[in-house]
Amino acid sequence: MDLDLLIAPIIIFLVVVAPIWLILHYRSKRQVSQGLTEEEFAQLNELIDQADKMGQRIETLEAILDSESPEWRAKHEHN
């Protein structure tokens, strides 16, 4: 009796759910192995440019602070 109740869900799983699951799994694996899309690559390059600009700004701010308040690094390290 218990086996009869399990046969229908098992058949539905094997016929419907498992193939969809496998298709989606291997599609996502293929997308990962293909690498970045052109849009993602452009976004990555834009982020790299922004990070470079921020790095230059930080260096400029540190140079200004070094000239105006030479002790700022020592004060910051103690906190």
N, C-alpha and C positions, 0 to 999 in steps of 0.2 A: 504494500500500500504506500509506504513512504517513498519507495523507488519510483512509483508511478507519478508522484507529485514532483519529483525532481527532473524527470525526463524532458518535459516541455520547456522549462527554463534553460536546461543545458543545451537543448537543440536550438532554441532561439539565440542563445549566446554564441554558439558555434557558427550559426548560419548568418547572423546579422552583426552582432557586436564585435566578434573577433576579427572578421575581415576589415571592418571600418577602422578598428584599433590599429591593426597592422599597417594599413594604407597610410593613416595619419602619422604613425611612428616613423615609417621609412621616408615619408615626404619631408618630415622635419629633419631627419638625419641628412637627407640630400641637400636641403637648404643650408644647413650648418656647414657642410663640406664645400659648398660653392663659394663661401666667403662673403665679403661685403658687397652689397649692391652699389650702384653708382651714387645713389642718394645718400646711403650710409657713409660711403667714402668721402663725399663732399662735406657731410656734417662733421666727420672726423677731422678733416683738414681745417674746417672752420674753427672747431674747438682747439686745435693745435695752435692756430693763429691767435686766438683769443688768449690762450695760456701764455704764449710768447709775449704778447702785449702786456698782460698782467705782470709777468716776471720783470719786464723792463720798467713798469711803473713802480713796482716794489723796490727795485734797485735805486730808482730816482728818489723815492721817498726816504729810503735809508740813507742815501747820500745827503739829502737835505737835513735829516735829523742828526747825522754825524757832524755836519758843519754848524748847526744851530745849537745842538745840545749833545756834546760828546759823551756824556755820561748816560744817555738813554738806554744803551744796551745793558749796562751794569744794573741799572734800576729795574729793567724788565726781567733780567735773569733771576733776581732775588725774589720776585713775586711768584 
